Amino acid sequence: MAYKIEDSCVSCGACAAECPVNAISQGDTIFVIDADACIDCGSCASVCPVGAPVEA
């Protein structure tokens, strides 16, 4: 199951820098995860200061 980023995202970019498959990019207002590319590793969730990435 892929992760998704909730609205609590503060656009710090920590998650994108940590993603081993580059599935995270800056969206219009918050970062977004490409569900097809996400390997469900949880790296993004472990570095997020606000807990925005959650399992979808």
PDBQT receptor file of N, H, CA, C and O in Angstrom, charges set to zero:
ATOM      1  N   MET A   1       0.845  -1.179   0.000  1.00  0.00    +0.000 N 
ATOM      2  CA  MET A   1       0.000   0.000   0.000  1.00  0.00    +0.000 C 
ATOM      3  C   MET A   1       0.894   1.247   0.000  1.00  0.00    +0.000 C 
ATOM      4  O   MET A   1       1.801   1.359   0.825  1.00  0.00    +0.000 OA
ATOM      5  N   ALA A   2       0.648   2.152  -0.891  1.00  0.00    +0.000 N 
ATOM      6  H   ALA A   2      -0.089   2.062  -1.561  1.00  0.00    +0.000 HD
ATOM      7  CA  ALA A   2       1.450   3.364  -1.028  1.00  0.00    +0.000 C 
ATOM      8  C   ALA A   2       1.142   4.366   0.080  1.00  0.00    +0.000 C 
ATOM      9  O   ALA A   2       0.094   4.309   0.724  1.00  0.00    +0.000 OA
ATOM     10  N   TYR A   3       2.073   5.274   0.282  1.00  0.00    +0.000 N 
ATOM     11  H   TYR A   3       2.924   5.321  -0.240  1.00  0.00    +0.000 HD
ATOM     12  CA  TYR A   3       1.869   6.384   1.211  1.00  0.00    +0.000 C 
ATOM     13  C   TYR A   3       1.235   7.547   0.469  1.00  0.00    +0.000 C 
ATOM     14  O   TYR A   3       1.314   7.627  -0.757  1.00  0.00    +0.000 OA
ATOM     15  N   LYS A   4       0.608   8.444   1.209  1.00  0.00    +0.000 N 
ATOM     16  H   LYS A   4       0.543   8.379   2.205  1.00  0.00    +0.000 HD
ATOM     17  CA  LYS A   4       0.106   9.697   0.659  1.00  0.00    +0.000 C 
ATOM     18  C   LYS A   4       0.481  10.792   1.648  1.00  0.00    +0.000 C 
ATOM     19  O   LYS A   4       0.744  10.509   2.817  1.00  0.00    +0.000 OA
ATOM     20  N   ILE A   5       0.507  12.017   1.195  1.00  0.00    +0.000 N 
ATOM     21  H   ILE A   5       0.294  12.246   0.246  1.00  0.00    +0.000 HD
ATOM     22  CA  ILE A   5       0.866  13.132   2.058  1.00  0.00    +0.000 C 
ATOM     23  C   ILE A   5      -0.393  13.930   2.367  1.00  0.00    +0.000 C 
ATOM     24  O   ILE A   5      -1.111  14.357   1.463  1.00  0.00    +0.000 OA
ATOM     25  N   GLU A   6      -0.648  14.123   3.654  1.00  0.00    +0.000 N 
ATOM     26  H   GLU A   6      -0.065  13.775   4.388  1.00  0.00    +0.000 HD
ATOM     27  CA  GLU A   6      -1.840  14.845   4.092  1.00  0.00    +0.000 C 
ATOM     28  C   GLU A   6      -1.605  16.356   4.076  1.00  0.00    +0.000 C 
ATOM     29  O   GLU A   6      -0.481  16.826   3.896  1.00  0.00    +0.000 OA
ATOM     30  N   ASP A   7      -2.687  17.098   4.267  1.00  0.00    +0.000 N 
ATOM     31  H   ASP A   7      -3.600  16.716   4.413  1.00  0.00    +0.000 HD
ATOM     32  CA  ASP A   7      -2.646  18.550   4.208  1.00  0.00    +0.000 C 
ATOM     33  C   ASP A   7      -1.782  19.197   5.283  1.00  0.00    +0.000 C 
ATOM     34  O   ASP A   7      -1.500  20.393   5.203  1.00  0.00    +0.000 OA
ATOM     35  N   SER A   8      -1.360  18.443   6.275  1.00  0.00    +0.000 N 
ATOM     36  H   SER A   8      -1.589  17.472   6.340  1.00  0.00    +0.000 HD
ATOM     37  CA  SER A   8      -0.517  19.012   7.333  1.00  0.00    +0.000 C 
ATOM     38  C   SER A   8       0.914  19.260   6.850  1.00  0.00    +0.000 C 
ATOM     39  O   SER A   8       1.727  19.810   7.593  1.00  0.00    +0.000 OA
ATOM     40  N   CYS A   9       1.229  18.861   5.618  1.00  0.00    +0.000 N 
ATOM     41  H   CYS A   9       0.569  18.414   5.015  1.00  0.00    +0.000 HD
ATOM     42  CA  CYS A   9       2.557  19.042   5.020  1.00  0.00    +0.000 C 
ATOM     43  C   CYS A   9       2.957  20.516   5.081  1.00  0.00    +0.000 C 
ATOM     44  O   CYS A   9       2.162  21.398   4.755  1.00  0.00    +0.000 OA
ATOM     45  N   VAL A  10       4.202  20.775   5.502  1.00  0.00    +0.000 N 
ATOM     46  H   VAL A  10       4.848  20.059   5.767  1.00  0.00    +0.000 HD
ATOM     47  CA  VAL A  10       4.736  22.140   5.571  1.00  0.00    +0.000 C 
ATOM     48  C   VAL A  10       5.725  22.413   4.433  1.00  0.00    +0.000 C 
ATOM     49  O   VAL A  10       6.422  23.428   4.457  1.00  0.00    +0.000 OA
ATOM     50  N   SER A  11       5.796  21.533   3.450  1.00  0.00    +0.000 N 
ATOM     51  H   SER A  11       5.230  20.708   3.430  1.00  0.00    +0.000 HD
ATOM     52  CA  SER A  11       6.643  21.679   2.259  1.00  0.00    +0.000 C 
ATOM     53  C   SER A  11       8.121  21.899   2.577  1.00  0.00    +0.000 C 
ATOM     54  O   SER A  11       8.784  22.727   1.953  1.00  0.00    +0.000 OA
ATOM     55  N   CYS A  12       8.624  21.151   3.549  1.00  0.00    +0.000 N 
ATOM     56  H   CYS A  12       8.085  20.478   4.056  1.00  0.00    +0.000 HD
ATOM     57  CA  CYS A  12      10.038  21.290   3.921  1.00  0.00    +0.000 C 
ATOM     58  C   CYS A  12      10.957  20.504   2.989  1.00  0.00    +0.000 C 
ATOM     59  O   CYS A  12      12.139  20.828   2.873  1.00  0.00    +0.000 OA
ATOM     60  N   GLY A  13      10.428  19.475   2.323  1.00  0.00    +0.000 N 
ATOM     61  H   GLY A  13       9.468  19.212   2.417  1.00  0.00    +0.000 HD
ATOM     62  CA  GLY A  13      11.211  18.694   1.380  1.00  0.00    +0.000 C 
ATOM     63  C   GLY A  13      11.989  17.533   1.971  1.00  0.00    +0.000 C 
ATOM     64  O   GLY A  13      12.669  16.813   1.240  1.00  0.00    +0.000 OA
ATOM     65  N   ALA A  14      11.902  17.337   3.284  1.00  0.00    +0.000 N 
ATOM     66  H   ALA A  14      11.349  17.922   3.877  1.00  0.00    +0.000 HD
ATOM     67  CA  ALA A  14      12.639  16.247   3.924  1.00  0.00    +0.000 C 
ATOM     68  C   ALA A  14      12.237  14.894   3.346  1.00  0.00    +0.000 C 
ATOM     69  O   ALA A  14      13.086  14.025   3.151  1.00  0.00    +0.000 OA
ATOM     70  N   CYS A  15      10.968  14.716   3.078  1.00  0.00    +0.000 N 
ATOM     71  H   CYS A  15      10.278  15.423   3.237  1.00  0.00    +0.000 HD
ATOM     72  CA  CYS A  15      10.475  13.437   2.557  1.00  0.00    +0.000 C 
ATOM     73  C   CYS A  15      11.031  13.152   1.174  1.00  0.00    +0.000 C 
ATOM     74  O   CYS A  15      11.452  12.031   0.890  1.00  0.00    +0.000 OA
ATOM     75  N   ALA A  16      11.034  14.164   0.310  1.00  0.00    +0.000 N 
ATOM     76  H   ALA A  16      10.692  15.074   0.541  1.00  0.00    +0.000 HD
ATOM     77  CA  ALA A  16      11.516  13.975  -1.060  1.00  0.00    +0.000 C 
ATOM     78  C   ALA A  16      12.992  13.610  -1.075  1.00  0.00    +0.000 C 
ATOM     79  O   ALA A  16      13.421  12.773  -1.869  1.00  0.00    +0.000 OA
ATOM     80  N   ALA A  17      13.760  14.230  -0.208  1.00  0.00    +0.000 N 
ATOM     81  H   ALA A  17      13.411  14.910   0.438  1.00  0.00    +0.000 HD
ATOM     82  CA  ALA A  17      15.192  13.949  -0.145  1.00  0.00    +0.000 C 
ATOM     83  C   ALA A  17      15.474  12.535   0.336  1.00  0.00    +0.000 C 
ATOM     84  O   ALA A  17      16.509  11.962  -0.006  1.00  0.00    +0.000 OA
ATOM     85  N   GLU A  18      14.576  11.967   1.118  1.00  0.00    +0.000 N 
ATOM     86  H   GLU A  18      13.736  12.433   1.395  1.00  0.00    +0.000 HD
ATOM     87  CA  GLU A  18      14.768  10.643   1.713  1.00  0.00    +0.000 C 
ATOM     88  C   GLU A  18      14.234   9.497   0.844  1.00  0.00    +0.000 C 
ATOM     89  O   GLU A  18      14.642   8.351   1.029  1.00  0.00    +0.000 OA
ATOM     90  N   CYS A  19      13.344   9.782  -0.082  1.00  0.00    +0.000 N 
ATOM     91  H   CYS A  19      13.013  10.714  -0.231  1.00  0.00    +0.000 HD
ATOM     92  CA  CYS A  19      12.703   8.731  -0.882  1.00  0.00    +0.000 C 
ATOM     93  C   CYS A  19      13.707   8.030  -1.797  1.00  0.00    +0.000 C 
ATOM     94  O   CYS A  19      14.331   8.680  -2.636  1.00  0.00    +0.000 OA
ATOM     95  N   PRO A  20      13.872   6.707  -1.645  1.00  0.00    +0.000 N 
ATOM     96  CA  PRO A  20      14.863   5.980  -2.436  1.00  0.00    +0.000 C 
ATOM     97  C   PRO A  20      14.469   5.773  -3.904  1.00  0.00    +0.000 C 
ATOM     98  O   PRO A  20      15.315   5.418  -4.725  1.00  0.00    +0.000 OA
ATOM     99  N   VAL A  21      13.202   5.989  -4.236  1.00  0.00    +0.000 N 
ATOM    100  H   VAL A  21      12.514   6.276  -3.569  1.00  0.00    +0.000 HD
ATOM    101  CA  VAL A  21      12.758   5.784  -5.620  1.00  0.00    +0.000 C 
ATOM    102  C   VAL A  21      12.261   7.086  -6.270  1.00  0.00    +0.000 C 
ATOM    103  O   VAL A  21      11.653   7.056  -7.340  1.00  0.00    +0.000 OA
ATOM    104  N   ASN A  22      12.520   8.210  -5.628  1.00  0.00    +0.000 N 
ATOM    105  H   ASN A  22      13.014   8.235  -4.759  1.00  0.00    +0.000 HD
ATOM    106  CA  ASN A  22      12.124   9.524  -6.160  1.00  0.00    +0.000 C 
ATOM    107  C   ASN A  22      10.643   9.605  -6.514  1.00  0.00    +0.000 C 
ATOM    108  O   ASN A  22      10.274  10.135  -7.562  1.00  0.00    +0.000 OA
ATOM    109  N   ALA A  23       9.796   9.072  -5.627  1.00  0.00    +0.000 N 
ATOM    110  H   ALA A  23      10.096   8.641  -4.776  1.00  0.00    +0.000 HD
ATOM    111  CA  ALA A  23       8.359   9.076  -5.864  1.00  0.00    +0.000 C 
ATOM    112  C   ALA A  23       7.675  10.325  -5.325  1.00  0.00    +0.000 C 
ATOM    113  O   ALA A  23       6.461  10.474  -5.470  1.00  0.00    +0.000 OA
ATOM    114  N   ILE A  24       8.434  11.225  -4.704  1.00  0.00    +0.000 N 
ATOM    115  H   ILE A  24       9.420  11.105  -4.586  1.00  0.00    +0.000 HD
ATOM    116  CA  ILE A  24       7.854  12.404  -4.067  1.00  0.00    +0.000 C 
ATOM    117  C   ILE A  24       8.316  13.660  -4.788  1.00  0.00    +0.000 C 
ATOM    118  O   ILE A  24       9.501  13.828  -5.079  1.00  0.00    +0.000 OA
ATOM    119  N   SER A  25       7.348  14.550  -5.076  1.00  0.00    +0.000 N 
ATOM    120  H   SER A  25       6.386  14.413  -4.839  1.00  0.00    +0.000 HD
ATOM    121  CA  SER A  25       7.678  15.805  -5.742  1.00  0.00    +0.000 C 
ATOM    122  C   SER A  25       6.827  16.930  -5.173  1.00  0.00    +0.000 C 
ATOM    123  O   SER A  25       5.814  16.694  -4.515  1.00  0.00    +0.000 OA
ATOM    124  N   GLN A  26       7.258  18.154  -5.440  1.00  0.00    +0.000 N 
ATOM    125  H   GLN A  26       8.081  18.346  -5.975  1.00  0.00    +0.000 HD
ATOM    126  CA  GLN A  26       6.509  19.322  -4.980  1.00  0.00    +0.000 C 
ATOM    127  C   GLN A  26       5.253  19.473  -5.806  1.00  0.00    +0.000 C 
ATOM    128  O   GLN A  26       5.316  19.543  -7.033  1.00  0.00    +0.000 OA
ATOM    129  N   GLY A  27       4.113  19.522  -5.143  1.00  0.00    +0.000 N 
ATOM    130  H   GLY A  27       4.061  19.465  -4.146  1.00  0.00    +0.000 HD
ATOM    131  CA  GLY A  27       2.848  19.773  -5.818  1.00  0.00    +0.000 C 
ATOM    132  C   GLY A  27       2.546  21.262  -5.804  1.00  0.00    +0.000 C 
ATOM    133  O   GLY A  27       3.442  22.074  -5.572  1.00  0.00    +0.000 OA
ATOM    134  N   ASP A  28       1.293  21.629  -6.049  1.00  0.00    +0.000 N 
ATOM    135  H   ASP A  28       0.565  20.970  -6.238  1.00  0.00    +0.000 HD
ATOM    136  CA  ASP A  28       0.911  23.041  -6.067  1.00  0.00    +0.000 C 
ATOM    137  C   ASP A  28       1.115  23.701  -4.708  1.00  0.00    +0.000 C 
ATOM    138  O   ASP A  28       1.642  24.811  -4.626  1.00  0.00    +0.000 OA
ATOM    139  N   THR A  29       0.697  23.019  -3.642  1.00  0.00    +0.000 N 
ATOM    140  H   THR A  29       0.269  22.118  -3.709  1.00  0.00    +0.000 HD
ATOM    141  CA  THR A  29       0.802  23.621  -2.308  1.00  0.00    +0.000 C 
ATOM    142  C   THR A  29       1.554  22.744  -1.310  1.00  0.00    +0.000 C 
ATOM    143  O   THR A  29       2.118  23.249  -0.340  1.00  0.00    +0.000 OA
ATOM    144  N   ILE A  30       1.565  21.439  -1.544  1.00  0.00    +0.000 N 
ATOM    145  H   ILE A  30       1.107  21.028  -2.333  1.00  0.00    +0.000 HD
ATOM    146  CA  ILE A  30       2.266  20.502  -0.671  1.00  0.00    +0.000 C 
ATOM    147  C   ILE A  30       2.989  19.470  -1.527  1.00  0.00    +0.000 C 
ATOM    148  O   ILE A  30       2.766  19.398  -2.735  1.00  0.00    +0.000 OA
ATOM    149  N   PHE A  31       3.846  18.678  -0.913  1.00  0.00    +0.000 N 
ATOM    150  H   PHE A  31       4.028  18.737   0.069  1.00  0.00    +0.000 HD
ATOM    151  CA  PHE A  31       4.506  17.601  -1.636  1.00  0.00    +0.000 C 
ATOM    152  C   PHE A  31       3.491  16.493  -1.907  1.00  0.00    +0.000 C 
ATOM    153  O   PHE A  31       2.525  16.330  -1.161  1.00  0.00    +0.000 OA
ATOM    154  N   VAL A  32       3.714  15.738  -2.973  1.00  0.00    +0.000 N 
ATOM    155  H   VAL A  32       4.498  15.871  -3.579  1.00  0.00    +0.000 HD
ATOM    156  CA  VAL A  32       2.817  14.653  -3.365  1.00  0.00    +0.000 C 
ATOM    157  C   VAL A  32       3.628  13.396  -3.642  1.00  0.00    +0.000 C 
ATOM    158  O   VAL A  32       4.797  13.472  -4.020  1.00  0.00    +0.000 OA
ATOM    159  N   ILE A  33       3.003  12.243  -3.453  1.00  0.00    +0.000 N 
ATOM    160  H   ILE A  33       2.054  12.181  -3.146  1.00  0.00    +0.000 HD
ATOM    161  CA  ILE A  33       3.649  10.956  -3.698  1.00  0.00    +0.000 C 
ATOM    162  C   ILE A  33       2.980  10.273  -4.882  1.00  0.00    +0.000 C 
ATOM    163  O   ILE A  33       1.756  10.163  -4.938  1.00  0.00    +0.000 OA
ATOM    164  N   ASP A  34       3.791   9.819  -5.820  1.00  0.00    +0.000 N 
ATOM    165  H   ASP A  34       4.786   9.909  -5.774  1.00  0.00    +0.000 HD
ATOM    166  CA  ASP A  34       3.305   9.045  -6.955  1.00  0.00    +0.000 C 
ATOM    167  C   ASP A  34       3.033   7.630  -6.443  1.00  0.00    +0.000 C 
ATOM    168  O   ASP A  34       3.968   6.869  -6.194  1.00  0.00    +0.000 OA
ATOM    169  N   ALA A  35       1.776   7.283  -6.289  1.00  0.00    +0.000 N 
ATOM    170  H   ALA A  35       1.017   7.901  -6.492  1.00  0.00    +0.000 HD
ATOM    171  CA  ALA A  35       1.391   5.997  -5.712  1.00  0.00    +0.000 C 
ATOM    172  C   ALA A  35       1.914   4.813  -6.523  1.00  0.00    +0.000 C 
ATOM    173  O   ALA A  35       2.185   3.752  -5.960  1.00  0.00    +0.000 OA
ATOM    174  N   ASP A  36       2.055   4.978  -7.818  1.00  0.00    +0.000 N 
ATOM    175  H   ASP A  36       1.834   5.840  -8.275  1.00  0.00    +0.000 HD
ATOM    176  CA  ASP A  36       2.554   3.889  -8.659  1.00  0.00    +0.000 C 
ATOM    177  C   ASP A  36       4.044   3.642  -8.454  1.00  0.00    +0.000 C 
ATOM    178  O   ASP A  36       4.520   2.524  -8.651  1.00  0.00    +0.000 OA
ATOM    179  N   ALA A  37       4.782   4.677  -8.061  1.00  0.00    +0.000 N 
ATOM    180  H   ALA A  37       4.395   5.585  -7.900  1.00  0.00    +0.000 HD
ATOM    181  CA  ALA A  37       6.223   4.550  -7.853  1.00  0.00    +0.000 C 
ATOM    182  C   ALA A  37       6.583   4.220  -6.404  1.00  0.00    +0.000 C 
ATOM    183  O   ALA A  37       7.655   3.673  -6.144  1.00  0.00    +0.000 OA
ATOM    184  N   CYS A  38       5.711   4.543  -5.471  1.00  0.00    +0.000 N 
ATOM    185  H   CYS A  38       4.840   4.987  -5.681  1.00  0.00    +0.000 HD
ATOM    186  CA  CYS A  38       5.962   4.325  -4.041  1.00  0.00    +0.000 C 
ATOM    187  C   CYS A  38       6.142   2.834  -3.744  1.00  0.00    +0.000 C 
ATOM    188  O   CYS A  38       5.351   1.999  -4.181  1.00  0.00    +0.000 OA
ATOM    189  N   ILE A  39       7.208   2.517  -2.985  1.00  0.00    +0.000 N 
ATOM    190  H   ILE A  39       7.851   3.195  -2.629  1.00  0.00    +0.000 HD
ATOM    191  CA  ILE A  39       7.476   1.120  -2.627  1.00  0.00    +0.000 C 
ATOM    192  C   ILE A  39       7.098   0.822  -1.171  1.00  0.00    +0.000 C 
ATOM    193  O   ILE A  39       7.450  -0.233  -0.641  1.00  0.00    +0.000 OA
ATOM    194  N   ASP A  40       6.391   1.739  -0.533  1.00  0.00    +0.000 N 
ATOM    195  H   ASP A  40       6.105   2.595  -0.963  1.00  0.00    +0.000 HD
ATOM    196  CA  ASP A  40       5.867   1.531   0.823  1.00  0.00    +0.000 C 
ATOM    197  C   ASP A  40       6.976   1.254   1.846  1.00  0.00    +0.000 C 
ATOM    198  O   ASP A  40       6.813   0.414   2.730  1.00  0.00    +0.000 OA
ATOM    199  N   CYS A  41       8.096   1.962   1.719  1.00  0.00    +0.000 N 
ATOM    200  H   CYS A  41       8.228   2.644   1.000  1.00  0.00    +0.000 HD
ATOM    201  CA  CYS A  41       9.218   1.719   2.632  1.00  0.00    +0.000 C 
ATOM    202  C   CYS A  41       9.106   2.498   3.935  1.00  0.00    +0.000 C 
ATOM    203  O   CYS A  41       9.692   2.100   4.942  1.00  0.00    +0.000 OA
ATOM    204  N   GLY A  42       8.357   3.609   3.933  1.00  0.00    +0.000 N 
ATOM    205  H   GLY A  42       7.881   3.932   3.116  1.00  0.00    +0.000 HD
ATOM    206  CA  GLY A  42       8.174   4.402   5.148  1.00  0.00    +0.000 C 
ATOM    207  C   GLY A  42       9.272   5.402   5.426  1.00  0.00    +0.000 C 
ATOM    208  O   GLY A  42       9.241   6.076   6.455  1.00  0.00    +0.000 OA
ATOM    209  N   SER A  43      10.242   5.516   4.538  1.00  0.00    +0.000 N 
ATOM    210  H   SER A  43      10.268   4.968   3.702  1.00  0.00    +0.000 HD
ATOM    211  CA  SER A  43      11.337   6.470   4.747  1.00  0.00    +0.000 C 
ATOM    212  C   SER A  43      10.821   7.901   4.873  1.00  0.00    +0.000 C 
ATOM    213  O   SER A  43      11.334   8.673   5.683  1.00  0.00    +0.000 OA
ATOM    214  N   CYS A  44       9.837   8.250   4.099  1.00  0.00    +0.000 N 
ATOM    215  H   CYS A  44       9.421   7.622   3.442  1.00  0.00    +0.000 HD
ATOM    216  CA  CYS A  44       9.291   9.608   4.138  1.00  0.00    +0.000 C 
ATOM    217  C   CYS A  44       8.639   9.901   5.489  1.00  0.00    +0.000 C 
ATOM    218  O   CYS A  44       8.813  10.981   6.053  1.00  0.00    +0.000 OA
ATOM    219  N   ALA A  45       7.898   8.938   5.992  1.00  0.00    +0.000 N 
ATOM    220  H   ALA A  45       7.756   8.060   5.534  1.00  0.00    +0.000 HD
ATOM    221  CA  ALA A  45       7.206   9.127   7.265  1.00  0.00    +0.000 C 
ATOM    222  C   ALA A  45       8.180   9.261   8.430  1.00  0.00    +0.000 C 
ATOM    223  O   ALA A  45       7.910   9.977   9.394  1.00  0.00    +0.000 OA
ATOM    224  N   SER A  46       9.304   8.572   8.336  1.00  0.00    +0.000 N 
ATOM    225  H   SER A  46       9.523   7.990   7.553  1.00  0.00    +0.000 HD
ATOM    226  CA  SER A  46      10.248   8.594   9.454  1.00  0.00    +0.000 C 
ATOM    227  C   SER A  46      10.992   9.919   9.575  1.00  0.00    +0.000 C 
ATOM    228  O   SER A  46      11.513  10.221  10.648  1.00  0.00    +0.000 OA
ATOM    229  N   VAL A  47      11.061  10.722   8.509  1.00  0.00    +0.000 N 
ATOM    230  H   VAL A  47      10.638  10.476   7.637  1.00  0.00    +0.000 HD
ATOM    231  CA  VAL A  47      11.776  11.995   8.573  1.00  0.00    +0.000 C 
ATOM    232  C   VAL A  47      10.858  13.217   8.604  1.00  0.00    +0.000 C 
ATOM    233  O   VAL A  47      11.334  14.334   8.810  1.00  0.00    +0.000 OA
ATOM    234  N   CYS A  48       9.594  13.034   8.410  1.00  0.00    +0.000 N 
ATOM    235  H   CYS A  48       9.208  12.127   8.242  1.00  0.00    +0.000 HD
ATOM    236  CA  CYS A  48       8.660  14.171   8.352  1.00  0.00    +0.000 C 
ATOM    237  C   CYS A  48       8.458  14.791   9.743  1.00  0.00    +0.000 C 
ATOM    238  O   CYS A  48       8.094  14.088  10.686  1.00  0.00    +0.000 OA
ATOM    239  N   PRO A  49       8.694  16.105   9.871  1.00  0.00    +0.000 N 
ATOM    240  CA  PRO A  49       8.545  16.743  11.177  1.00  0.00    +0.000 C 
ATOM    241  C   PRO A  49       7.095  16.883  11.650  1.00  0.00    +0.000 C 
ATOM    242  O   PRO A  49       6.856  17.115  12.836  1.00  0.00    +0.000 OA
ATOM    243  N   VAL A  50       6.120  16.746  10.736  1.00  0.00    +0.000 N 
ATOM    244  H   VAL A  50       6.314  16.558   9.773  1.00  0.00    +0.000 HD
ATOM    245  CA  VAL A  50       4.716  16.902  11.116  1.00  0.00    +0.000 C 
ATOM    246  C   VAL A  50       3.885  15.637  10.887  1.00  0.00    +0.000 C 
ATOM    247  O   VAL A  50       2.672  15.654  11.098  1.00  0.00    +0.000 OA
ATOM    248  N   GLY A  51       4.510  14.557  10.464  1.00  0.00    +0.000 N 
ATOM    249  H   GLY A  51       5.495  14.543  10.293  1.00  0.00    +0.000 HD
ATOM    250  CA  GLY A  51       3.783  13.305  10.258  1.00  0.00    +0.000 C 
ATOM    251  C   GLY A  51       2.817  13.320   9.106  1.00  0.00    +0.000 C 
ATOM    252  O   GLY A  51       1.803  12.622   9.140  1.00  0.00    +0.000 OA
ATOM    253  N   ALA A  52       3.110  14.112   8.071  1.00  0.00    +0.000 N 
ATOM    254  H   ALA A  52       3.933  14.679   8.044  1.00  0.00    +0.000 HD
ATOM    255  CA  ALA A  52       2.192  14.227   6.924  1.00  0.00    +0.000 C 
ATOM    256  C   ALA A  52       2.087  12.962   6.088  1.00  0.00    +0.000 C 
ATOM    257  O   ALA A  52       0.981  12.627   5.664  1.00  0.00    +0.000 OA
ATOM    258  N   PRO A  53       3.188  12.229   5.822  1.00  0.00    +0.000 N 
ATOM    259  CA  PRO A  53       3.027  11.002   5.024  1.00  0.00    +0.000 C 
ATOM    260  C   PRO A  53       2.372   9.892   5.862  1.00  0.00    +0.000 C 
ATOM    261  O   PRO A  53       2.842   9.550   6.947  1.00  0.00    +0.000 OA
ATOM    262  N   VAL A  54       1.296   9.351   5.337  1.00  0.00    +0.000 N 
ATOM    263  H   VAL A  54       0.913   9.629   4.455  1.00  0.00    +0.000 HD
ATOM    264  CA  VAL A  54       0.586   8.256   5.998  1.00  0.00    +0.000 C 
ATOM    265  C   VAL A  54       0.277   7.173   4.982  1.00  0.00    +0.000 C 
ATOM    266  O   VAL A  54       0.219   7.448   3.783  1.00  0.00    +0.000 OA
ATOM    267  N   GLU A  55       0.081   5.958   5.437  1.00  0.00    +0.000 N 
ATOM    268  H   GLU A  55       0.128   5.735   6.410  1.00  0.00    +0.000 HD
ATOM    269  CA  GLU A  55      -0.284   4.884   4.509  1.00  0.00    +0.000 C 
ATOM    270  C   GLU A  55      -1.678   5.151   3.970  1.00  0.00    +0.000 C 
ATOM    271  O   GLU A  55      -2.605   5.455   4.719  1.00  0.00    +0.000 OA
ATOM    272  N   ALA A  56      -1.806   5.032   2.669  1.00  0.00    +0.000 N 
ATOM    273  H   ALA A  56      -1.052   4.785   2.060  1.00  0.00    +0.000 HD
ATOM    274  CA  ALA A  56      -3.088   5.313   2.005  1.00  0.00    +0.000 C 
ATOM    275  C   ALA A  56      -4.064   4.178   2.196  1.00  0.00    +0.000 C 
ATOM    276  O   ALA A  56      -5.191   4.244   1.705  1.00  0.00    +0.000 OA
TER     277      ALA A  56
